[in-house]
């Protein structure tokens, strides 16, 4: 059975709405993920990515791979624009979207890659082997649960990150980063973490972080987030 991480669920979410990241972890379909891990471990290959490393998910059926992320945090990014789409936290199965696009022989699709936010450990499985074993062992119900959960999370995430001002975006990401276990959070530059997910300028992010630090709401040392208390709802 896979190890399930504990998160810092603290009362800094003043509007009484569960943050999308915490929601995603509390509702994550661990049984389905565990079932896929068990089925595909025997035919997988080891993967290790250091923080900052990129891993392409493939451009053809022959080289496309899915990732069984066992430990760490990575960003799922758009291949062409390099825009951050979502954060993937272990344990997770990554690459299902690109795998589907390849197998349905779409003439073109927005390819993606993984960017390691921390050191990441896992396994890789070729898309064709994944499909074969999923058919043989009737695993598509587990796949559907994982994808449905991801859709709900993305919808909740949109409320925090789309059509809101820059402070609301930064606030949501501070709450998320603080929820991470310290072993992961200590590996993350909070500036890069926020900038990659928002596209805001460094000067704007620095101004918001500076004001929050002056107010005693956060503390940052050597670029790492080390303390967060209840954050103001507005800037």
C-alpha positions as CSV (number, residue, x, y, z in Angstrom):
1,X,0.0,0.0,0.0
2,X,1.4,3.4,-1.0
3,X,2.3,6.0,1.7
4,X,-0.3,8.9,2.0
5,X,1.3,12.2,3.0
6,X,0.0,14.4,5.8
7,X,-0.6,18.1,5.0
8,X,-0.7,21.3,7.0
9,X,-4.4,22.0,7.1
10,X,-4.5,25.2,9.0
11,X,-7.1,27.9,9.6
12,X,-5.6,30.5,7.2
13,X,-8.5,30.0,4.7
14,X,-10.6,32.8,6.2
15,X,-13.5,32.6,3.7
16,X,-14.4,29.1,5.0
17,X,-14.0,27.6,1.6
18,X,-11.7,24.6,1.4
19,X,-8.7,25.4,-0.7
20,X,-8.6,23.5,-4.0
21,X,-5.3,21.8,-3.2
22,X,-6.5,20.6,0.2
23,X,-9.7,19.5,-1.4
24,X,-7.8,17.6,-4.0
25,X,-5.8,15.7,-1.4
26,X,-8.7,14.9,0.9
27,X,-10.8,13.5,-2.0
28,X,-7.9,11.9,-4.0
29,X,-8.9,8.4,-5.2
30,X,-6.1,6.6,-3.5
31,X,-7.6,3.1,-4.0
32,X,-7.7,3.6,-7.8
33,X,-4.2,5.0,-7.9
34,X,-2.9,2.1,-5.7
35,X,-4.6,-0.4,-8.1
36,X,-2.8,1.1,-11.1
37,X,0.5,1.2,-9.3
38,X,0.2,-2.5,-8.4
39,X,-0.7,-3.5,-11.9
40,X,2.0,-1.5,-13.7
41,X,5.0,-1.7,-11.3
42,X,6.1,-5.1,-12.8
43,X,6.5,-3.7,-16.3
44,X,7.8,-0.2,-15.3
45,X,11.2,1.4,-15.4
46,X,12.7,3.6,-12.6
47,X,12.6,7.4,-12.9
48,X,14.5,10.0,-10.9
49,X,14.3,13.7,-11.6
50,X,16.2,16.4,-9.6
51,X,14.5,19.7,-8.9
52,X,14.3,21.7,-12.1
53,X,14.5,18.8,-14.5
54,X,12.0,18.3,-17.3
55,X,10.5,15.1,-18.5
56,X,8.7,15.0,-21.9
57,X,5.6,12.7,-22.1
58,X,6.3,11.7,-25.7
59,X,5.5,12.7,-29.2
60,X,4.6,9.4,-30.7
61,X,3.2,6.0,-29.7
62,X,6.7,4.6,-29.8
63,X,8.2,7.0,-27.2
64,X,5.2,8.1,-25.2
65,X,5.3,7.1,-21.5
66,X,3.1,7.5,-18.4
67,X,4.6,8.3,-15.1
68,X,3.8,6.6,-11.8
69,X,4.9,9.4,-9.4
70,X,5.9,7.8,-6.1
71,X,7.5,10.8,-4.3
72,X,7.8,14.5,-5.0
73,X,6.0,17.3,-6.6
74,X,6.0,18.3,-10.3
75,X,4.3,20.8,-12.6
76,X,2.3,19.6,-15.6
77,X,3.2,22.1,-18.3
78,X,2.1,23.0,-21.9
79,X,4.9,21.9,-24.2
80,X,4.8,24.9,-26.6
81,X,3.9,27.8,-24.3
82,X,5.5,26.3,-21.2
83,X,2.5,27.5,-19.2
84,X,2.0,25.8,-15.9
85,X,-1.3,23.9,-16.0
86,X,-1.5,22.0,-12.7
87,X,0.6,20.7,-9.9
88,X,1.0,16.9,-9.5
89,X,1.6,15.6,-6.0
90,X,2.7,12.0,-5.3
91,X,1.2,9.5,-5.5
92,X,-0.2,10.1,-8.9
93,X,-0.5,8.7,-12.4
94,X,0.6,11.3,-15.0
95,X,0.3,11.3,-18.8
96,X,-3.2,10.0,-19.4
97,X,-4.2,13.0,-21.5
98,X,-1.2,12.7,-23.9
99,X,-1.6,9.0,-24.0
100,X,-5.2,9.3,-25.1
101,X,-4.3,11.8,-27.8
102,X,-1.7,9.5,-29.2
103,X,-3.9,6.4,-29.2
104,X,-6.9,8.2,-30.9
105,X,-4.4,9.4,-33.6
106,X,-5.3,13.0,-33.3
107,X,-3.6,15.0,-36.1
108,X,-2.3,17.4,-33.5
109,X,-2.7,18.1,-29.8
110,X,-1.1,20.4,-27.1
111,X,1.8,18.2,-25.9
112,X,2.9,18.4,-22.3
113,X,5.9,17.8,-20.1
114,X,6.7,17.5,-16.4
115,X,8.8,19.9,-14.5
116,X,10.2,18.6,-11.2
117,X,9.5,21.1,-8.4
118,X,11.3,18.9,-5.9
119,X,13.3,15.8,-6.3
120,X,10.9,13.3,-7.9
121,X,11.0,9.5,-7.8
122,X,8.8,7.1,-9.7
123,X,8.4,4.7,-12.6
124,X,7.6,5.0,-16.3
125,X,5.3,2.8,-18.4
126,X,5.0,2.9,-22.2
127,X,1.6,4.0,-23.3
128,X,1.1,0.9,-25.4
129,X,1.9,-1.4,-22.4
130,X,-0.4,0.7,-20.3
131,X,-3.3,0.2,-22.7
132,X,-2.6,-3.5,-23.0
133,X,-2.5,-4.2,-19.3
134,X,-5.5,-1.9,-18.6
135,X,-7.5,-3.9,-21.1
136,X,-6.4,-7.3,-19.8
137,X,-7.1,-6.4,-16.1
138,X,-10.2,-4.2,-16.7
139,X,-8.6,-1.1,-15.1
140,X,-10.4,1.6,-17.0
141,X,-12.8,2.2,-14.1
142,X,-9.8,3.2,-12.0
143,X,-8.6,5.5,-14.8
144,X,-12.0,7.1,-15.0
145,X,-12.0,7.9,-11.2
146,X,-8.6,9.5,-11.5
147,X,-9.6,11.7,-14.4
148,X,-12.9,12.6,-12.9
149,X,-11.2,13.7,-9.7
150,X,-8.7,15.8,-11.7
151,X,-11.6,17.6,-13.5
152,X,-13.2,18.5,-10.3
153,X,-9.9,19.8,-8.9
154,X,-9.3,21.9,-12.0
155,X,-12.8,23.4,-11.7
156,X,-12.1,24.4,-8.1
157,X,-8.7,25.7,-9.0
158,X,-10.2,27.9,-11.7
159,X,-12.2,29.8,-9.1
160,X,-9.0,30.8,-7.3
161,X,-6.8,31.6,-10.3
162,X,-9.0,32.8,-13.2
163,X,-10.6,36.3,-13.3
164,X,-9.2,37.4,-9.9
165,X,-6.7,40.0,-9.0
166,X,-3.0,39.3,-8.4
167,X,-3.2,39.2,-4.6
168,X,-5.9,36.5,-4.6
169,X,-3.7,34.4,-6.8
170,X,-0.6,34.9,-4.6
171,X,-2.7,34.2,-1.5
172,X,-4.1,30.9,-2.9
173,X,-0.6,29.8,-3.7
174,X,0.8,30.7,-0.3
175,X,-1.9,28.6,1.3
176,X,-1.1,25.7,-1.0
177,X,2.7,25.9,-0.5
178,X,2.2,26.1,3.3
179,X,0.1,23.0,3.2
180,X,3.0,20.9,1.7
181,X,5.0,18.8,4.1
182,X,8.1,20.7,5.2
183,X,10.4,18.2,3.5
184,X,9.0,19.3,0.1
185,X,8.3,22.9,0.9
186,X,12.0,23.4,1.9
187,X,13.0,22.5,-1.7
188,X,10.8,25.1,-3.3
189,X,11.7,28.7,-4.2
190,X,8.4,30.5,-3.3
191,X,9.1,33.2,-5.9
192,X,9.5,30.7,-8.7
193,X,6.6,28.7,-7.5
194,X,4.2,31.7,-7.7
195,X,5.6,33.2,-10.9
196,X,5.4,29.9,-12.8
197,X,1.7,29.5,-11.8
198,X,0.5,33.1,-12.3
199,X,2.7,34.7,-14.9
200,X,2.9,37.8,-12.7
201,X,6.0,40.0,-12.8
202,X,8.7,39.4,-10.2
203,X,8.3,43.0,-9.0
204,X,4.5,42.5,-8.4
205,X,5.1,39.3,-6.5
206,X,7.9,40.7,-4.4
207,X,5.7,43.7,-3.5
208,X,2.9,41.5,-2.2
209,X,5.2,39.2,-0.4
210,X,7.1,42.1,1.2
211,X,3.9,43.7,2.4
212,X,2.7,40.4,3.9
213,X,6.0,39.9,5.6
214,X,5.9,43.4,7.1
215,X,2.4,42.6,8.4
216,X,3.7,39.5,10.1
217,X,1.5,37.2,8.0
218,X,4.4,35.3,6.4
219,X,8.1,34.6,6.9
220,X,10.5,33.8,4.1
221,X,14.2,32.8,4.5
222,X,16.6,32.3,1.5
223,X,13.6,32.2,-0.8
224,X,11.8,29.4,1.2
225,X,8.4,29.8,2.9
226,X,8.8,29.0,6.6
227,X,5.7,30.5,8.2
228,X,2.2,31.5,7.3
229,X,-0.7,32.7,9.5
230,X,-4.2,33.7,8.5
231,X,-3.9,35.8,5.4
232,X,-6.1,38.8,4.6
233,X,-8.9,38.2,2.2
234,X,-8.0,41.4,0.2
235,X,-4.9,43.4,-0.4
